Amino acid sequence: MPNGTAPVAMERLRELTVPELYQRNAFRVTGISTMATRRTIRQQKQHITTAARAGVDIPAPGELPVPGRRSVEQYGAAFDVIDHPQRRIVDELFWLWDAPDGACGCDPALHRAHDAAVRAHARALDEELSGGTAPAEGEGSWGAAAAGWQDALGHPGFWDHLRHRVTALDDHRLAPSALSALEDELRRTLIAPLAVLAARAAAPQRMIGLFGAWSWAGERLLGEAVEQQLRPELDSAQLALDRARDQQAEHTVRAVSIVEKEIVPQLTRLRAFDAEGVRRTVSKLTDRAALLLNNCVISPGSGPSLPAGEDARLLDLALALAETAETRRIVTGNRKHLALNSVVKSMERVRKLLDDKQAAKAVAEMRNRVLPILTELRQSEDGEKRQSAAKLGDTTAILLNNCAIALSPGTAPSPAQESFELLDEAAKLAETRQARKLIRKNRRRLNDHSRLGPYTEALDATLSGLKRAQELLRGNKPDRAASELQERVLPQVKKLGECRAWKIRFAASRLSDQTAVLLNNCAVALVPEVSAPKQQSIRLLKSALTVARKGKTRRLVTKNLDGFQYAERIYGNDRLSTLSGLGSSNRLIASPGIDDQRLSYLPSSVRDALMRMSPEQRAEFLSRYRDLL
């Protein structure tokens, strides 16, 4: 055996770098003392092996017996370890030394410190392997184990005891120089079970919290042990990253899916390990994942494109993953440009929606996609972002102005309250004098619209009623046309007469005359013959006089009203026909139904001809030629 090497001992150490460090210890399995002589070991081996082969249940021997029942093979393997001096010295190192005998010459405090560390460490690992909850860092078995081993290894007589044991074993296969190899690997073996348990745990934070108690063993050793246990996961993450990178050019969506569903969960778990070797490797992988996501957004492949709105989310994720300042700078810059491009694209959609007369959707696009991003850019600490947002301020203000106008067209009864709110936001964003002037102008228009809104509604109702009345009148339905005018048009015309605005008054004047003319036409149409009733027509003509504005219209209505009233007085009582059989020499004058004294000046031949007419003809003649009479 070369000086300073012990290959079998090193192999045994590697076998014990697991959480079963103490449960595999040959002395613990057999219950034999670490100080036992060869004779005692042979006797115990024969006894245990014979009983095990016979199927006899062997009580768990010694202190801290191994949980569960052991097989013949397990006992055989344990005795094989004890029979080889290099393996035995390793298992002695990790089991109880008990009180020193006379030949040992050790300080009893050393044995006590060593055995206390072994007991605490064995209990802590037994608890973990059994599924129990281990105490928190610095408390219970884990804390006692870390502190105990630190004290024991710090004792000046620790390795002297092992040198004494090498001498006591007196086997050419084990030289004192082998202890130097054990000394180099002892700390690695002690911390390996903790690294394995942390790597196996689904939520490793509790186990990682115990690393600090074992930092005395060397952070580099701890980092290497953890990295060794996590190597399969690190390699898996690297392979997934390579697959995602290969997919980027042909199928960006699939590459993003690999990063989000496979790589990010793995790296999130691995980032919890703060060990030096793991930290460095995970940092590199995480940074590469961030750059890959950034590239998927900025340079998408030829396959299906990313869903709408995914670009910003993926860049946010890339920024959260970025580990180096350079990567953060790249992602931040692309995120800024993406935000600006997103605003510009949203503005184009708003313009198209306004062109398509979809004002409500245009406003929603502005509020949900344009204004939040623009506000974030304006409030950014980055001066370049603020400058870019300022350049878009006027354009955004004009779009808000256009949305406000589209929401409140001139045909609406009154402007929407949201239009005023949009103009207020536009005024805050406007950067140039021209934009502010336009917004103030439209604000005045909306104020006028709000003030004149009820009258505008009345104008629309009047026009609609007049149109309906004209259609009814053309359809030879004067009674329904008259009802339309009286019930729906006249109240609106009177309301318009209350307005003081010149534009409304001008339109109201014209509509009033149109209403009067239609009322007049309805009145005439309601009297197809002279004998027809005239009271409704007279009421319509009187209503027409109340709204007629032009002198020409008033003269037309007044003439027809006078004629209808005159005919009503004559024909309505029909006294001429009732008195025609009397012997009066001047029946027209005697008739109380005729109060016009000018008839007394008619020639007798005309009066006789008049009396020979039928009542209908006589009334029509008197109505038509009243002015001549």
C-alpha positions in Angstrom: 0.0 0.0 0.0 1.6 3.3 -1.1 2.3 5.8 1.6 -0.7 8.0 2.5 -3.2 5.9 0.5 -5.9 3.6 1.6 -8.1 2.6 -1.4 -10.4 0.2 0.6 -10.9 2.8 3.3 -11.7 5.5 0.7 -14.2 3.1 -1.0 -15.8 2.5 2.4 -16.1 6.3 3.0 -17.8 6.7 -0.4 -20.3 4.0 0.6 -21.2 6.0 3.7 -21.7 9.4 2.1 -25.5 8.8 2.3 -28.2 9.5 4.9 -27.8 5.9 6.0 -24.3 6.7 7.2 -25.0 5.3 10.7 -27.6 2.7 9.8 -25.0 1.0 7.6 -22.3 1.1 10.3 -21.1 -2.5 10.9 -20.7 -2.0 14.7 -24.2 -0.6 15.0 -25.7 -3.5 12.9 -23.9 -6.2 14.9 -23.9 -4.5 18.3 -20.2 -5.2 18.7 -18.0 -2.7 20.5 -15.4 -0.8 18.4 -12.8 -1.9 20.9 -13.7 -5.6 20.5 -10.8 -8.1 19.9 -10.6 -10.5 17.0 -11.6 -13.4 19.3 -14.7 -11.6 20.6 -15.7 -10.7 17.0 -15.3 -14.4 15.8 -17.5 -15.6 18.7 -20.2 -13.0 18.1 -20.1 -13.6 14.4 -20.6 -17.3 14.8 -23.4 -16.8 17.3 -25.3 -14.2 15.2 -24.8 -16.0 11.9 -26.0 -19.3 13.2 -29.1 -17.8 14.8 -29.9 -15.8 11.7 -29.6 -18.9 9.4 -31.8 -20.8 11.8 -34.4 -18.1 11.5 -34.2 -17.2 15.2 -35.2 -13.7 15.9 -32.1 -11.8 17.1 -32.9 -9.0 19.5 -31.5 -5.6 18.4 -28.1 -5.4 20.0 -26.2 -2.5 21.4 -27.1 1.2 21.9 -29.2 2.9 19.2 -30.1 -0.4 17.4 -30.8 -0.1 13.6 -34.5 0.2 13.0 -36.1 -2.9 11.5 -35.1 -6.5 11.1 -31.8 -7.5 9.5 -31.2 -10.4 7.2 -28.4 -12.9 7.1 -26.8 -11.0 4.2 -26.8 -7.8 6.1 -25.1 -9.4 9.1 -22.6 -11.1 6.7 -21.8 -7.8 5.0 -21.3 -6.1 8.4 -18.8 -8.7 9.6 -17.0 -8.5 6.3 -16.4 -4.8 7.0 -15.1 -5.5 10.5 -12.8 -8.2 9.2 -11.0 -5.8 6.9 -8.8 -3.3 8.8 -9.2 -0.4 6.4 -13.0 -0.8 6.4 -13.1 -1.3 10.1 -11.2 1.8 11.0 -13.7 3.9 9.0 -16.7 2.3 10.8 -14.9 2.8 14.1 -14.6 6.5 13.3 -18.4 6.8 12.9 -19.5 4.8 15.9 -19.2 4.9 19.7 -15.7 4.8 21.3 -17.0 4.3 24.8 -14.7 5.0 27.8 -11.0 4.8 27.0 -9.2 1.7 28.3 -5.7 1.7 29.8 -4.0 1.1 26.5 -5.7 4.0 24.7 -4.5 6.8 27.0 -7.0 9.3 25.6 -8.6 12.1 27.4 -12.1 10.9 28.5 -13.5 14.2 27.4 -12.5 13.4 23.8 -14.5 10.1 23.9 -17.5 11.7 25.4 -17.5 14.5 22.8 -17.1 12.1 20.0 -19.8 9.7 21.2 -22.2 12.6 21.8 -21.7 13.8 18.2 -22.3 10.3 16.9 -25.5 9.8 18.9 -26.9 13.2 17.9 -26.0 12.8 14.2 -27.4 9.2 14.1 -30.7 10.4 15.7 -31.0 13.3 13.3 -30.6 11.1 10.3 -32.9 8.4 11.7 -35.6 11.0 12.1 -35.2 12.2 8.5 -35.2 8.6 7.1 -38.2 7.7 9.1 -40.2 10.7 7.7 -40.3 12.6 10.9 -39.8 16.3 11.2 -36.3 17.3 12.3 -35.8 20.2 14.7 -34.9 23.6 13.4 -31.3 24.7 12.9 -29.3 25.0 16.1 -31.8 22.9 18.1 -32.2 19.2 18.8 -30.2 16.5 17.1 -29.0 18.4 14.0 -27.6 21.3 16.1 -26.0 18.9 18.6 -24.5 16.9 15.8 -22.9 19.9 14.1 -21.6 21.3 17.3 -20.5 17.9 18.6 -18.5 17.0 15.6 -16.9 20.4 15.5 -15.8 20.0 19.2 -14.6 16.4 18.7 -12.5 17.2 15.5 -11.1 20.2 17.3 -9.7 18.1 20.2 -5.9 17.7 19.9 -6.1 14.0 20.7 -8.7 13.0 18.1 -6.3 11.6 15.5 -4.0 10.3 18.2 -6.8 7.9 19.2 -7.1 6.6 15.6 -3.3 6.1 15.4 -3.6 4.1 18.6 -6.3 2.0 17.0 -4.2 1.4 13.8 -1.4 0.1 16.1 -3.8 -2.0 18.1 -5.3 -3.7 15.0 -1.8 -4.6 14.0 -2.6 -5.5 10.4 -0.2 -5.0 7.5 -3.2 -3.9 5.3 -3.6 -0.8 7.4 -0.7 1.6 7.8 -0.7 4.8 10.0 -0.2 6.8 6.9 -3.8 5.9 5.8 -5.1 8.3 8.4 -4.1 11.3 6.3 -6.4 10.2 3.6 -9.2 9.8 6.2 -8.5 13.2 7.6 -8.9 14.8 4.1 -12.3 13.1 3.5 -13.9 13.0 6.9 -15.6 16.4 6.7 -16.9 15.6 3.2 -18.4 12.4 4.5 -20.0 14.2 7.5 -21.8 16.8 5.3 -22.7 14.5 2.4 -25.9 13.1 4.1 -27.2 16.7 4.6 -26.5 17.5 0.9 -28.3 14.4 -0.2 -31.4 15.1 2.0 -31.6 18.7 0.7 -31.3 17.6 -2.9 -34.0 14.9 -2.5 -36.5 17.2 -0.7 -39.4 18.7 -2.7 -39.2 21.8 -0.6 -35.5 22.0 0.4 -35.6 25.3 2.4 -35.6 23.6 5.8 -32.6 21.4 5.0 -30.8 24.3 3.4 -31.4 26.3 6.6 -29.2 23.7 8.4 -26.2 24.4 6.1 -25.1 27.2 8.3 -24.6 25.0 11.3 -22.1 22.9 9.3 -20.2 25.8 7.7 -17.2 25.0 9.9 -16.7 22.0 7.7 -15.9 24.3 4.8 -18.3 26.1 2.5 -16.4 24.9 -0.6 -16.8 21.2 0.5 -20.5 21.8 1.2 -21.0 23.5 -2.1 -19.2 20.6 -3.9 -21.3 18.1 -2.1 -24.6 19.8 -2.9 -23.5 20.4 -6.5 -22.7 16.7 -6.9 -26.1 15.7 -5.6 -27.9 18.3 -7.9 -25.8 17.5 -10.9 -28.6 15.3 -12.6 -31.1 18.2 -12.2 -28.6 20.7 -13.5 -27.9 18.6 -16.5 -31.6 18.1 -17.1 -32.1 21.9 -17.0 -29.2 22.4 -19.5 -30.7 19.8 -21.9 -34.1 21.4 -21.7 -32.5 24.8 -22.4 -30.7 23.3 -25.4 -34.0 21.9 -26.7 -35.7 25.2 -26.3 -32.9 27.0 -28.1 -33.2 24.6 -31.0 -37.0 25.2 -31.2 -36.8 29.0 -31.2 -36.1 29.4 -34.9 -38.9 27.0 -36.1 -41.5 27.1 -33.3 -41.2 30.0 -30.9 -44.3 29.1 -29.0 -43.0 25.6 -28.3 -39.6 27.0 -27.1 -41.4 29.4 -24.7 -43.5 26.5 -23.4 -40.3 24.5 -22.6 -38.8 27.4 -20.8 -41.9 28.1 -18.7 -43.1 24.6 -18.0 -39.7 22.8 -17.6 -36.8 25.1 -17.1 -38.2 27.8 -14.9 -39.7 25.4 -12.3 -36.4 23.5 -12.1 -34.3 26.7 -11.8 -36.7 28.2 -9.2 -36.1 25.2 -7.0 -32.4 25.1 -7.7 -32.0 28.8 -6.9 -32.9 28.0 -3.3 -29.5 26.4 -2.9 -27.0 29.0 -1.9 -24.0 26.7 -2.1 -21.1 28.1 -4.0 -20.9 25.6 -6.8 -24.6 25.4 -7.4 -25.1 29.1 -7.2 -22.6 29.7 -10.0 -24.1 27.0 -12.3 -27.7 27.9 -11.6 -26.9 31.6 -12.2 -25.5 30.8 -15.7 -28.5 28.6 -16.6 -31.0 31.2 -15.3 -29.3 34.0 -17.3 -29.3 31.9 -20.5 -33.1 31.2 -20.0 -33.7 35.0 -19.6 -31.8 35.7 -22.8 -33.7 32.9 -24.6 -37.1 34.4 -23.6 -35.9 37.8 -24.7 -34.9 36.4 -28.1 -38.2 34.6 -28.5 -40.0 38.0 -28.1 -37.6 40.1 -30.2 -36.7 37.6 -32.9 -39.6 35.1 -33.2 -39.2 32.2 -35.5 -41.2 31.2 -38.6 -43.7 29.1 -36.7 -46.9 30.3 -35.0 -46.7 33.7 -33.4 -47.0 34.4 -29.7 -50.5 35.2 -28.5 -51.4 38.9 -28.1 -50.1 40.4 -24.9 -47.6 37.6 -24.3 -44.6 39.8 -25.3 -44.7 42.0 -22.3 -45.3 39.2 -19.9 -42.4 37.1 -21.2 -40.1 40.1 -21.0 -41.1 40.7 -17.4 -40.3 37.0 -16.7 -37.0 37.4 -18.5 -36.2 40.5 -16.4 -37.0 38.5 -13.2 -34.7 35.7 -14.3 -31.8 37.9 -15.5 -28.7 37.4 -13.3 -26.1 39.7 -14.9 -26.2 43.4 -15.4 -25.7 43.1 -19.1 -28.7 40.8 -19.5 -30.9 43.1 -17.4 -29.8 46.0 -19.6 -30.7 44.1 -22.8 -34.1 43.0 -21.5 -34.9 46.4 -20.1 -34.1 48.1 -23.3 -36.2 45.7 -25.3 -39.0 46.0 -22.8 -39.0 49.7 -23.2 -39.1 49.5 -27.0 -41.8 46.8 -26.8 -43.9 49.1 -24.6 -43.6 51.9 -27.1 -44.4 49.6 -30.0 -47.4 48.3 -28.1 -48.7 51.8 -27.5 -48.3 52.7 -31.2 -50.1 49.5 -32.3 -52.9 50.2 -29.9 -53.2 53.7 -31.2 -53.6 52.4 -34.7 -56.3 50.0 -33.5 -58.1 53.0 -31.9 -58.0 55.0 -35.1 -59.5 52.0 -37.0 -62.2 51.6 -34.4 -63.1 55.3 -34.7 -63.2 55.0 -38.5 -65.6 52.0 -38.1 -67.8 54.1 -35.7 -67.0 51.9 -32.7 -66.4 54.6 -30.2 -67.0 52.5 -27.1 -64.4 49.9 -28.1 -61.9 52.7 -29.1 -62.3 54.2 -25.6 -61.8 50.8 -24.0 -58.6 50.3 -26.0 -57.3 53.7 -24.9 -58.0 53.0 -21.2 -56.8 49.4 -21.1 -53.8 49.4 -23.4 -52.6 52.9 -24.2 -53.0 55.1 -21.1 -51.5 52.6 -18.5 -48.3 52.0 -20.5 -48.0 55.7 -21.3 -48.4 56.6 -17.6 -45.8 54.1 -16.6 -43.4 55.5 -19.1 -44.1 59.1 -18.0 -43.4 58.2 -14.4 -40.3 56.1 -15.1 -36.9 57.1 -13.6 -35.4 56.5 -17.0 -35.1 59.9 -18.8 -35.2 58.2 -22.2 -38.5 56.6 -21.4 -40.0 59.9 -20.2 -38.8 61.6 -23.4 -40.4 58.8 -25.6 -43.7 59.2 -23.7 -43.6 62.9 -24.2 -43.4 62.4 -27.9 -46.5 60.4 -27.9 -48.3 62.8 -25.6 -49.9 65.0 -28.4 -50.9 62.0 -30.4 -52.6 60.4 -27.4 -54.3 63.7 -26.5 -55.7 64.0 -30.1 -57.0 60.4 -30.0 -58.7 61.0 -26.6 -60.2 64.2 -28.1 -61.6 62.2 -31.0 -62.9 59.5 -28.8 -64.7 62.1 -26.7 -66.4 63.6 -29.8 -67.3 60.2 -31.2 -69.0 59.3 -27.9 -71.1 62.4 -28.0 -72.2 63.1 -31.6 -74.2 66.1 -32.4 -77.3 64.0 -32.9 -77.2 62.8 -29.3 -79.7 64.4 -26.8 -76.8 65.4 -24.6 -73.1 64.6 -24.4 -71.8 61.6 -22.4 -70.1 62.4 -19.1 -67.2 60.2 -20.2 -66.6 62.6 -23.0 -65.8 65.4 -20.5 -63.5 63.0 -18.6 -61.6 62.0 -21.8 -61.1 65.7 -22.7 -59.7 66.3 -19.2 -57.2 63.5 -19.7 -56.4 64.8 -23.1 -55.7 68.3 -21.7 -53.2 66.8 -19.3 -51.3 64.9 -22.0 -51.3 67.7 -24.7 -47.8 69.0 -25.3 -48.4 71.6 -28.1 -50.4 74.8 -28.2 -52.4 73.6 -31.2 -53.5 70.4 -29.4 -54.6 72.3 -26.3 -56.5 74.8 -28.5 -58.4 72.0 -30.2 -59.3 70.3 -26.9 -60.6 73.6 -25.4 -62.7 74.2 -28.6 -64.3 70.8 -28.3 -64.8 71.3 -24.6 -66.8 74.4 -25.4 -68.8 72.5 -28.1 -69.7 69.8 -25.5 -70.7 72.5 -23.0 -73.0 74.0 -25.7 -74.3 70.6 -26.6 -75.0 69.9 -22.9 -76.9 73.3 -22.6 -78.8 72.9 -25.9 -79.3 69.1 -25.7 -83.0 69.2 -24.6 -83.8 71.6 -27.4 -81.9 69.5 -29.9 -84.0 66.5 -28.8 -87.1 68.6 -29.3 -85.9 69.6 -32.8 -85.5 65.9 -33.7 -88.9 65.1 -32.2 -90.5 67.9 -34.2 -89.0 66.9 -37.5 -90.0 63.3 -36.9 -93.6 64.3 -36.1 -93.9 66.6 -39.1 -92.6 63.9 -41.4 -95.1 61.4 -39.9 -98.0 63.9 -40.2 -97.1 64.6 -43.9 -97.2 60.9 -44.7 -100.6 60.5 -43.0 -101.9 63.5 -44.8 -100.8 62.2 -48.2 -102.4 58.9 -47.3 -105.8 60.8 -46.9 -105.8 60.4 -43.1 -106.2 64.0 -42.0 -107.7 63.1 -38.6 -104.6 61.0 -37.7 -102.3 63.6 -39.1 -104.0 66.2 -36.9 -103.6 64.0 -33.8 -99.9 63.6 -34.6 -99.5 67.3 -34.8 -101.4 68.2 -31.7 -100.1 65.5 -29.4 -96.4 65.3 -30.5 -95.4 68.3 -32.5 -97.1 71.2 -30.9 -95.6 70.6 -27.4 -92.1 70.4 -28.9 -92.6 73.5 -30.9 -93.7 75.4 -27.8 -90.7 74.1 -26.0 -88.4 75.3 -28.8 -89.9 78.7 -28.5 -88.5 79.0 -25.0 -84.9 78.7 -26.2 -82.8 81.8 -26.4 -80.0 80.4 -28.6 -80.1 81.9 -32.1 -79.5 78.7 -34.0 -82.3 76.9 -32.2 -84.7 79.9 -32.5 -84.0 80.1 -36.3 -84.8 76.4 -36.8 -87.7 76.6 -34.5 -89.2 79.5 -36.5 -89.1 77.5 -39.7 -90.6 74.4 -38.0 -93.3 76.5 -36.4 -94.4 77.8 -39.8 -94.3 74.3 -41.2 -96.5 73.1 -38.3 -99.0 75.9 -38.9 -99.2 75.0 -42.6 -99.8 71.3 -41.9 -102.4 72.2 -39.3 -104.1 74.4 -41.9 -104.0 71.6 -44.5 -105.4 69.1 -42.0 -108.2 71.5 -41.2 -109.1 71.9 -44.9 -108.9 68.2 -45.6 -111.3 67.5 -42.7 -114.1 69.4 -44.6 -114.5 67.7 -47.9 -117.9 69.4 -48.5 -119.6 72.4 -47.1 -122.1 70.4 -45.1 -119.3 68.6 -43.2 -118.8 69.6 -39.5 -116.2 72.3 -39.1 -115.6 72.6 -35.4 -112.4 70.4 -35.4 -111.0 72.3 -38.3 -111.7 75.6 -36.6 -109.7 74.3 -33.5 -106.9 73.2 -35.7 -106.7 76.6 -37.4 -106.7 78.4 -34.1 -103.8 76.2 -33.0 -102.1 77.0 -36.2 -102.4 80.7 -35.5 -100.6 80.2 -32.2 -97.4 78.9 -33.8 -97.4 80.7 -37.2 -94.5 83.1 -37.5 -94.5 84.5 -41.0 -97.1 87.0 -42.1 -97.9 85.0 -45.2 -98.6 81.9 -43.1 -100.7 83.9 -40.7 -102.8 85.4 -43.5 -103.5 82.0 -45.1 -104.6 80.5 -41.7 -106.7 83.6 -40.8 -108.5 83.5 -44.2 -109.4 79.9 -43.8 -110.4 80.4 -40.2 -112.7 83.3 -41.0 -114.3 81.3 -43.9 -114.9 78.2 -41.8 -116.4 80.3 -39.0 -118.7 82.2 -41.4 -119.8 79.0 -43.0 -120.4 77.4 -39.7 -122.7 80.3 -38.6 -124.7 80.0 -41.8 -124.8 76.3 -42.4 -124.4 75.1 -38.9 -127.9 76.4 -37.8 -129.5 76.1 -41.3 -132.2 78.7 -40.5 -132.6 79.6 -44.2 -134.0 76.2 -45.1 -136.3 76.2 -42.1 -137.8 79.6 -43.0 -138.2 79.1 -46.7 -141.9 78.3 -46.3 -142.8 81.5 -44.5 -144.5 84.5 -46.2 -141.9 87.1 -45.4 -141.0 89.4 -48.3 -137.3 89.5 -47.2 -136.6 86.0 -45.8 -132.8 86.4 -45.8 -132.9 89.5 -43.6 -135.5 87.9 -41.3 -133.5 84.8 -40.9 -131.7 85.1 -37.5 -129.0 82.8 -38.9 -127.7 85.6 -41.1 -126.4 88.6 -39.3 -124.6 90.2 -42.2 -126.7 93.3 -42.9 -125.1 93.7 -46.3 -127.4 91.0 -47.7 -130.2 93.4 -47.4 -128.6 95.4 -50.2 -128.6 92.5 -52.7 -130.9 92.8 -55.7 -134.1 90.9 -55.3 -133.3 88.7 -58.3 -130.0 87.6 -56.6 -131.8 87.0 -53.3 -134.5 84.9 -55.1 -131.8 82.9 -56.9 -130.0 82.4 -53.6 -133.2 81.1 -52.0 -133.8 78.6 -54.8 -130.4 76.9 -54.0 -130.1 73.9 -51.8 -128.8 74.5 -48.3 -125.4 73.1 -49.2 -125.1 75.3 -52.3 -126.3 78.3 -50.5 -123.8 77.9 -47.6 -120.9 77.3 -50.0 -121.9 80.4 -52.0 -122.1 82.6 -49.0 -118.7 81.3 -47.7 -116.9 81.8 -51.0 -118.3 85.2 -51.9 -118.7 86.7 -48.5 -116.1 89.4 -49.3 -118.0 90.4 -52.4 -121.3 90.6 -50.5 
